Amino acid sequence: MTNSVVMPPVAHPMVKFQRQVRSLVTSKVLKPSDSIWKIALLYGDDWSYWKRELEDFEFTMQDPVSDLLAVEMWDDE
């Protein structure tokens, strides 16, 4: 008899980023109406990576944080 391990699907990196941003909104560091570029001030050196990811999903830095939080499914296709 062969035991197989079922691995849960790996979450898209944007899911973790979205959770972190939601936490910043919940703790009132950011407001949902703030522009996405304000996140850059908090992410420092890591921002260039996240900026590229956001642009790949057609976000602009002027979009409100609430648009980022509204995404229900992150799909690369």
N, C-alpha and C positions, 0 to 999 in steps of 0.2 A: 504494500500500500504506500502511495506517495503522498506526502503532506505538501500542500502548496500554500504559500503565504500570499494573501491578497493585500496588496499595498494600496492605501488610499491615494486618490489622485493628488498630485502636487499642485498646490495653489499657485496661481499666477503671481509674480512679484508685485503687481499692482494691487492685489488684494491686501497684502500686508501694508503697502504704502497708504492705501485708502483707510485702513483701520487706524494707522498712526495719525492721519489727518483728522479723522473723525474724533479721535481722542483729544487732539488739539482744540477742536471746536467745542467738544463737551467741557473741557477745562477752561474754556473762554480765552485761550491764547489766540485763536483765530475766530472770526465770525464767518458764517456761511456766505455773507455778501462780500467778503474780502476777495480780492483778485488772487489767482493762483500764484502770481509772482511773489506774494508775501511769504509763501512757504520757503522760497529760496533763502530768505534771511535766517530761517531756522535750521536749514539743512547744510549750509556751508559747502564743504568740499564735495559732498555727495550730490549736490543739486544738479550738476551737469548730466549725470546719469538719469535722474528722475525727470529733468526737463526734456531730454530726448524721448524717454518713454511716453510722457504726456503728449508731446508733439506727434509721436507715432500714432496716437489715438485721436489726433486732430484737435487737441486742446490748444488754446492760446494762453499766453500768460495773463491776458486780461479777463479771461473767463472767471466767473465766481467759483469759489471753493464748493458751493452747493452743487454745481454741475458735476464736479469730480465725485462727490459723495452720492450722487443720484445713480451712478452706474451700477447696474445689477450683475452684469457678467462681463468679465474681461476676456476677450478672445483675440488672438493674434491674427486670425484670418480675415 
